[in-house]
Structure formats: C-alpha cells, structure tokens
C-alpha cells in the first residue's frame, strides 16, 4: 500500500469500466484523482465517492478530450484543485463502428480517431508541457487493446486508432525520456466493462465468448487497474515504450488451426 502516496492522477474516461477501476486502485495506493467523464455524470460521481471512501481527494471534470480547448479547461481545473498532475492515464475510448470499410462513412472513421488517438495526443501534449514546468518526471499510461495487433472485420476505425496509439506511445519515448518521464501502453483483451455489457448480462453468452481465451475467463477491470498501479509507481520507473498485453492468453490463439 502507498505506492502512489500523494500523487495526482488524471484518468480520462474514469466514469466506468477500466478508468473507474483504475481510479479506485490508485486511491488505494494513496493517489488523488481527477475523474473525467463526457456523458455519464452519475458514473463519475460514483468514482469520486469510491476514491473518497479510501481517504483520498477527487474532483470531477467534464468534457470532450478530443477538443483541445476543453482539455485546457480540464487541466486548469486540475491545477486549481491540486496544483499539479503527476500521472496521465489516457483511457477514454470509443468502440468500433461495426461497419465494413466499403460502407464506412469517413466522418464515423474520423470520429473514432478523434476519440481514440487525437484526444490522447492532446492530453499528452498538455501533460508533457505541464511536467516540463514542474522540472520533469511524470508517467503516461495509454489504454490500447489487443486490437492494436489483432484486427477484426468491421473494426477498421478502432483497430487503426489503437495501432496508431501504440506508435504514438513509442514515439513519445524518444521525445520525453530526457525529462525522466515514462510512457507505456496497457493492451487489454476481453474485460467485463460496458463495452462488453452483453457478456455481463448473459452468462451463456460470456461462456461462449471465453472459449477462445486460454484462461477461459474475461478480466475484471480492477486487474487492469492494478497493472496501471505498477506502471504509475516507482516499481515501473525503468519501464518505458512497452505494451503490456493483458488478455488471458487470447493473442496466443491466433495461430491455432494453421
């Protein structure tokens, strides 16, 4: 306990799922949290209450992380409340459109990229410039997906955005390491979040879906959160540019039947 004592973490999309669970795990380890949401105020308030139940502080910020002016306002609110930000976790994301490229509207493709890539770049930009003013240091954690490597039909928008985010992470390593800053990805497989609500609601559907996962289960959001704690803490100080795949072995199945 206390691995993140008195650190300040900004977690986008922390009103539910992985973001909410990570906020709680960070609070358990002593961090205060900027809770971000776009639509779900109730979810953000739930996260805030859970953080505070562990004796830590939390504020709520609302906005589109893909809009730079709104991101500036969110950072300003964070500075007003806490004076600084030590950890930036880019977790907010849009799901795949489910549309094949032949039928995909370009506006829909661009919307997903803004949510899953451009927004992360904007948040990284402002976090990096803030940490420069603080004398360096800091941690960036990006939530990508196994689909940064493994594509799905009907998910070109999502797959491209997550693959590009992985390369943004690796590029940033070359730009910010001299500041003493680390940048890493967490690439989850199937996690029991609102993205997989059907699996949460229907045990038979979940049982069918996990058949292709060697561990034969989906992850709990808190498991992703605990990995984020490692990367955000001093334990992860020499880890940078890495993608931590957390998928129960799912990606090892790609060659089966070849």
TORKOL-4160 file (C-alpha; in steps of 0.2 Angstrom, whole numbers, padded with zeros to 4 digits, m for minus):
258
<pt num="1" X="0000" Y="0000" Z="0000"/>
<pt num="2" X="0005" Y="0018" Z="m0003"/>
<pt num="3" X="0014" Y="0015" Z="m0019"/>
<pt num="4" X="0006" Y="0031" Z="m0026"/>
<pt num="5" X="0006" Y="0041" Z="m0010"/>
<pt num="6" X="0001" Y="0059" Z="m0013"/>
<pt num="7" X="0002" Y="0058" Z="m0032"/>
<pt num="8" X="m0011" Y="0066" Z="m0043"/>
<pt num="9" X="m0018" Y="0056" Z="m0057"/>
<pt num="10" X="m0029" Y="0062" Z="m0071"/>
<pt num="11" X="m0038" Y="0047" Z="m0079"/>
<pt num="12" X="m0049" Y="0051" Z="m0094"/>
<pt num="13" X="m0065" Y="0040" Z="m0096"/>
<pt num="14" X="m0065" Y="0036" Z="m0077"/>
<pt num="15" X="m0084" Y="0036" Z="m0075"/>
<pt num="16" X="m0085" Y="0017" Z="m0078"/>
<pt num="17" X="m0075" Y="0002" Z="m0083"/>
<pt num="18" X="m0056" Y="0001" Z="m0083"/>
<pt num="19" X="m0055" Y="0020" Z="m0079"/>
<pt num="20" X="m0066" Y="0019" Z="m0064"/>
<pt num="21" X="m0057" Y="0003" Z="m0058"/>
<pt num="22" X="m0040" Y="0011" Z="m0060"/>
<pt num="23" X="m0046" Y="0027" Z="m0051"/>
<pt num="24" X="m0051" Y="0016" Z="m0036"/>
<pt num="25" X="m0034" Y="0006" Z="m0037"/>
<pt num="26" X="m0024" Y="0022" Z="m0037"/>
<pt num="27" X="m0034" Y="0029" Z="m0022"/>
<pt num="28" X="m0030" Y="0013" Z="m0013"/>
<pt num="29" X="m0012" Y="0016" Z="m0016"/>
<pt num="30" X="m0013" Y="0034" Z="m0009"/>
<pt num="31" X="m0016" Y="0045" Z="m0025"/>
<pt num="32" X="m0029" Y="0059" Z="m0028"/>
<pt num="33" X="m0038" Y="0058" Z="m0044"/>
<pt num="34" X="m0045" Y="0069" Z="m0057"/>
<pt num="35" X="m0061" Y="0060" Z="m0063"/>
<pt num="36" X="m0066" Y="0063" Z="m0081"/>
<pt num="37" X="m0082" Y="0060" Z="m0090"/>
<pt num="38" X="m0090" Y="0065" Z="m0106"/>
<pt num="39" X="m0109" Y="0059" Z="m0104"/>
<pt num="40" X="m0110" Y="0049" Z="m0088"/>
<pt num="41" X="m0111" Y="0061" Z="m0073"/>
<pt num="42" X="m0118" Y="0048" Z="m0062"/>
<pt num="43" X="m0104" Y="0036" Z="m0066"/>
<pt num="44" X="m0091" Y="0050" Z="m0062"/>
<pt num="45" X="m0099" Y="0054" Z="m0045"/>
<pt num="46" X="m0099" Y="0035" Z="m0041"/>
<pt num="47" X="m0080" Y="0035" Z="m0045"/>
<pt num="48" X="m0077" Y="0051" Z="m0034"/>
<pt num="49" X="m0086" Y="0043" Z="m0020"/>
<pt num="50" X="m0076" Y="0027" Z="m0021"/>
<pt num="51" X="m0060" Y="0037" Z="m0022"/>
<pt num="52" X="m0065" Y="0047" Z="m0006"/>
<pt num="53" X="m0070" Y="0031" Z="0003"/>
<pt num="54" X="m0052" Y="0027" Z="0003"/>
<pt num="55" X="m0047" Y="0044" Z="0011"/>
<pt num="56" X="m0041" Y="0052" Z="m0005"/>
<pt num="57" X="m0047" Y="0068" Z="m0014"/>
<pt num="58" X="m0056" Y="0068" Z="m0031"/>
<pt num="59" X="m0063" Y="0081" Z="m0042"/>
<pt num="60" X="m0074" Y="0079" Z="m0057"/>
<pt num="61" X="m0070" Y="0087" Z="m0074"/>
<pt num="62" X="m0082" Y="0085" Z="m0089"/>
<pt num="63" X="m0078" Y="0087" Z="m0107"/>
<pt num="64" X="m0073" Y="0080" Z="m0124"/>
<pt num="65" X="m0055" Y="0075" Z="m0123"/>
<pt num="66" X="m0054" Y="0076" Z="m0142"/>
<pt num="67" X="m0056" Y="0095" Z="m0141"/>
<pt num="68" X="m0041" Y="0105" Z="m0136"/>
<pt num="69" X="m0050" Y="0120" Z="m0129"/>
<pt num="70" X="m0060" Y="0108" Z="m0117"/>
<pt num="71" X="m0044" Y="0099" Z="m0112"/>
<pt num="72" X="m0036" Y="0115" Z="m0107"/>
<pt num="73" X="m0051" Y="0119" Z="m0096"/>
<pt num="74" X="m0050" Y="0102" Z="m0088"/>
<pt num="75" X="m0031" Y="0104" Z="m0084"/>
<pt num="76" X="m0035" Y="0121" Z="m0077"/>
<pt num="77" X="m0047" Y="0114" Z="m0065"/>
<pt num="78" X="m0035" Y="0100" Z="m0060"/>
<pt num="79" X="m0022" Y="0114" Z="m0057"/>
<pt num="80" X="m0034" Y="0124" Z="m0047"/>
<pt num="81" X="m0038" Y="0109" Z="m0036"/>
<pt num="82" X="m0021" Y="0100" Z="m0034"/>
<pt num="83" X="m0008" Y="0112" Z="m0041"/>
<pt num="84" X="0000" Y="0098" Z="m0052"/>
<pt num="85" X="m0003" Y="0082" Z="m0061"/>
<pt num="86" X="0009" Y="0068" Z="m0059"/>
<pt num="87" X="0001" Y="0053" Z="m0069"/>
<pt num="88" X="m0009" Y="0055" Z="m0085"/>
<pt num="89" X="m0019" Y="0039" Z="m0090"/>
<pt num="90" X="m0027" Y="0041" Z="m0107"/>
<pt num="91" X="m0042" Y="0028" Z="m0105"/>
<pt num="92" X="m0057" Y="0036" Z="m0114"/>
<pt num="93" X="m0061" Y="0027" Z="m0130"/>
<pt num="94" X="m0075" Y="0024" Z="m0142"/>
<pt num="95" X="m0079" Y="0007" Z="m0148"/>
<pt num="96" X="m0078" Y="0000" Z="m0166"/>
<pt num="97" X="m0092" Y="0005" Z="m0178"/>
<pt num="98" X="m0095" Y="m0012" Z="m0183"/>
<pt num="99" X="m0095" Y="m0006" Z="m0201"/>
<pt num="100" X="m0085" Y="m0014" Z="m0215"/>
<pt num="101" X="m0074" Y="m0001" Z="m0224"/>
<pt num="102" X="m0084" Y="m0002" Z="m0240"/>
<pt num="103" X="m0099" Y="0005" Z="m0231"/>
<pt num="104" X="m0090" Y="0016" Z="m0218"/>
<pt num="105" X="m0093" Y="0034" Z="m0218"/>
<pt num="106" X="m0077" Y="0044" Z="m0217"/>
<pt num="107" X="m0085" Y="0055" Z="m0203"/>
<pt num="108" X="m0088" Y="0040" Z="m0192"/>
<pt num="109" X="m0070" Y="0035" Z="m0195"/>
<pt num="110" X="m0063" Y="0052" Z="m0191"/>
<pt num="111" X="m0074" Y="0052" Z="m0175"/>
<pt num="112" X="m0067" Y="0036" Z="m0168"/>
<pt num="113" X="m0049" Y="0043" Z="m0172"/>
<pt num="114" X="m0053" Y="0059" Z="m0163"/>
<pt num="115" X="m0059" Y="0049" Z="m0148"/>
<pt num="116" X="m0045" Y="0035" Z="m0148"/>
<pt num="117" X="m0030" Y="0044" Z="m0154"/>
<pt num="118" X="m0031" Y="0063" Z="m0157"/>
<pt num="119" X="m0038" Y="0065" Z="m0139"/>
<pt num="120" X="m0024" Y="0055" Z="m0132"/>
<pt num="121" X="m0011" Y="0066" Z="m0141"/>
<pt num="122" X="m0019" Y="0082" Z="m0135"/>
<pt num="123" X="m0019" Y="0076" Z="m0117"/>
<pt num="124" X="m0001" Y="0070" Z="m0119"/>
<pt num="125" X="0004" Y="0087" Z="m0126"/>
<pt num="126" X="m0003" Y="0097" Z="m0111"/>
<pt num="127" X="0003" Y="0084" Z="m0098"/>
<pt num="128" X="0021" Y="0085" Z="m0106"/>
<pt num="129" X="0021" Y="0104" Z="m0106"/>
<pt num="130" X="0015" Y="0104" Z="m0088"/>
<pt num="131" X="0028" Y="0092" Z="m0082"/>
<pt num="132" X="0042" Y="0102" Z="m0091"/>
<pt num="133" X="0036" Y="0117" Z="m0080"/>
<pt num="134" X="0037" Y="0106" Z="m0065"/>
<pt num="135" X="0055" Y="0101" Z="m0068"/>
<pt num="136" X="0051" Y="0084" Z="m0077"/>
<pt num="137" X="0046" Y="0067" Z="m0072"/>
<pt num="138" X="0028" Y="0060" Z="m0073"/>
<pt num="139" X="0020" Y="0045" Z="m0080"/>
<pt num="140" X="0009" Y="0042" Z="m0096"/>
<pt num="141" X="m0001" Y="0026" Z="m0097"/>
<pt num="142" X="m0012" Y="0024" Z="m0113"/>
<pt num="143" X="m0025" Y="0011" Z="m0114"/>
<pt num="144" X="m0024" Y="0002" Z="m0131"/>
<pt num="145" X="m0031" Y="m0015" Z="m0134"/>
<pt num="146" X="m0026" Y="m0032" Z="m0141"/>
<pt num="147" X="m0033" Y="m0025" Z="m0157"/>
<pt num="148" X="m0018" Y="m0014" Z="m0159"/>
<pt num="149" X="m0011" Y="m0030" Z="m0166"/>
<pt num="150" X="m0026" Y="m0042" Z="m0170"/>
<pt num="151" X="m0038" Y="m0034" Z="m0182"/>
<pt num="152" X="m0057" Y="m0038" Z="m0183"/>
<pt num="153" X="m0068" Y="m0036" Z="m0198"/>
<pt num="154" X="m0080" Y="m0021" Z="m0196"/>
<pt num="155" X="m0067" Y="m0013" Z="m0184"/>
<pt num="156" X="m0055" Y="m0003" Z="m0196"/>
<pt num="157" X="m0059" Y="0013" Z="m0186"/>
<pt num="158" X="m0055" Y="0005" Z="m0169"/>
<pt num="159" X="m0040" Y="m0006" Z="m0175"/>
<pt num="160" X="m0032" Y="0008" Z="m0184"/>
<pt num="161" X="m0034" Y="0020" Z="m0169"/>
<pt num="162" X="m0027" Y="0008" Z="m0156"/>
<pt num="163" X="m0012" Y="0003" Z="m0168"/>
<pt num="164" X="m0008" Y="0021" Z="m0170"/>
<pt num="165" X="m0009" Y="0025" Z="m0152"/>
<pt num="166" X="0004" Y="0011" Z="m0149"/>
<pt num="167" X="0016" Y="0020" Z="m0161"/>
<pt num="168" X="0012" Y="0037" Z="m0153"/>
<pt num="169" X="0017" Y="0029" Z="m0136"/>
<pt num="170" X="0034" Y="0023" Z="m0144"/>
<pt num="171" X="0037" Y="0040" Z="m0152"/>
<pt num="172" X="0034" Y="0049" Z="m0136"/>
<pt num="173" X="0048" Y="0039" Z="m0128"/>
<pt num="174" X="0060" Y="0046" Z="m0139"/>
<pt num="175" X="0054" Y="0064" Z="m0135"/>
<pt num="176" X="0051" Y="0064" Z="m0116"/>
<pt num="177" X="0064" Y="0052" Z="m0109"/>
<pt num="178" X="0076" Y="0066" Z="m0106"/>
<pt num="179" X="0063" Y="0073" Z="m0094"/>
<pt num="180" X="0063" Y="0057" Z="m0084"/>
<pt num="181" X="0045" Y="0053" Z="m0090"/>
<pt num="182" X="0039" Y="0036" Z="m0095"/>
<pt num="183" X="0026" Y="0031" Z="m0107"/>
<pt num="184" X="0018" Y="0014" Z="m0109"/>
<pt num="185" X="0003" Y="0005" Z="m0115"/>
<pt num="186" X="m0009" Y="m0007" Z="m0107"/>
<pt num="187" X="m0017" Y="m0018" Z="m0121"/>
<pt num="188" X="m0032" Y="m0027" Z="m0113"/>
<pt num="189" X="m0042" Y="m0042" Z="m0121"/>
<pt num="190" X="m0059" Y="m0045" Z="m0115"/>
<pt num="191" X="m0064" Y="m0035" Z="m0099"/>
<pt num="192" X="m0080" Y="m0035" Z="m0091"/>
<pt num="193" X="m0084" Y="m0017" Z="m0094"/>
<pt num="194" X="m0099" Y="m0008" Z="m0103"/>
<pt num="195" X="m0090" Y="m0012" Z="m0119"/>
<pt num="196" X="m0095" Y="m0030" Z="m0115"/>
<pt num="197" X="m0111" Y="m0027" Z="m0107"/>
<pt num="198" X="m0119" Y="m0042" Z="m0116"/>
<pt num="199" X="m0107" Y="m0053" Z="m0108"/>
<pt num="200" X="m0110" Y="m0046" Z="m0091"/>
<pt num="201" X="m0129" Y="m0048" Z="m0093"/>
<pt num="202" X="m0129" Y="m0065" Z="m0101"/>
<pt num="203" X="m0119" Y="m0079" Z="m0093"/>
<pt num="204" X="m0122" Y="m0091" Z="m0108"/>
<pt num="205" X="m0115" Y="m0078" Z="m0120"/>
<pt num="206" X="m0100" Y="m0075" Z="m0109"/>
<pt num="207" X="m0097" Y="m0094" Z="m0108"/>
<pt num="208" X="m0096" Y="m0095" Z="m0127"/>
<pt num="209" X="m0085" Y="m0080" Z="m0129"/>
<pt num="210" X="m0072" Y="m0085" Z="m0117"/>
<pt num="211" X="m0069" Y="m0102" Z="m0126"/>
<pt num="212" X="m0056" Y="m0094" Z="m0136"/>
<pt num="213" X="m0046" Y="m0087" Z="m0121"/>
<pt num="214" X="m0034" Y="m0100" Z="m0114"/>
<pt num="215" X="m0038" Y="m0094" Z="m0096"/>
<pt num="216" X="m0056" Y="m0097" Z="m0100"/>
<pt num="217" X="m0062" Y="m0080" Z="m0092"/>
<pt num="218" X="m0063" Y="m0062" Z="m0095"/>
<pt num="219" X="m0053" Y="m0049" Z="m0085"/>
<pt num="220" X="m0061" Y="m0039" Z="m0071"/>
<pt num="221" X="m0057" Y="m0020" Z="m0073"/>
<pt num="222" X="m0048" Y="m0020" Z="m0056"/>
<pt num="223" X="m0035" Y="m0032" Z="m0064"/>
<pt num="224" X="m0031" Y="m0019" Z="m0077"/>
<pt num="225" X="m0031" Y="m0005" Z="m0063"/>
<pt num="226" X="m0018" Y="m0015" Z="m0053"/>
<pt num="227" X="m0006" Y="m0016" Z="m0068"/>
<pt num="228" X="m0008" Y="0003" Z="m0071"/>
<pt num="229" X="m0003" Y="0005" Z="m0052"/>
<pt num="230" X="0013" Y="m0004" Z="m0056"/>
<pt num="231" X="0017" Y="0007" Z="m0071"/>
<pt num="232" X="0012" Y="0023" Z="m0062"/>
<pt num="233" X="0023" Y="0018" Z="m0047"/>
<pt num="234" X="0042" Y="0018" Z="m0044"/>
<pt num="235" X="0041" Y="0000" Z="m0047"/>
<pt num="236" X="0039" Y="0004" Z="m0065"/>
<pt num="237" X="0052" Y="0018" Z="m0066"/>
<pt num="238" X="0063" Y="0008" Z="m0079"/>
<pt num="239" X="0049" Y="0003" Z="m0090"/>
<pt num="240" X="0045" Y="0014" Z="m0105"/>
<pt num="241" X="0039" Y="0011" Z="m0123"/>
<pt num="242" X="0031" Y="m0006" Z="m0118"/>
<pt num="243" X="0014" Y="m0013" Z="m0122"/>
<pt num="244" X="0008" Y="m0024" Z="m0108"/>
<pt num="245" X="m0004" Y="m0036" Z="m0115"/>
<pt num="246" X="m0017" Y="m0042" Z="m0103"/>
<pt num="247" X="m0028" Y="m0054" Z="m0112"/>
<pt num="248" X="m0028" Y="m0071" Z="m0103"/>
<pt num="249" X="m0018" Y="m0078" Z="m0117"/>
<pt num="250" X="m0030" Y="m0073" Z="m0131"/>
<pt num="251" X="m0017" Y="m0067" Z="m0143"/>
<pt num="252" X="m0008" Y="m0084" Z="m0142"/>
<pt num="253" X="m0023" Y="m0092" Z="m0151"/>
<pt num="254" X="m0020" Y="m0083" Z="m0167"/>
<pt num="255" X="m0010" Y="m0097" Z="m0175"/>
<pt num="256" X="m0021" Y="m0111" Z="m0169"/>
<pt num="257" X="m0028" Y="m0122" Z="m0184"/>
<pt num="258" X="m0014" Y="m0116" Z="m0196"/>
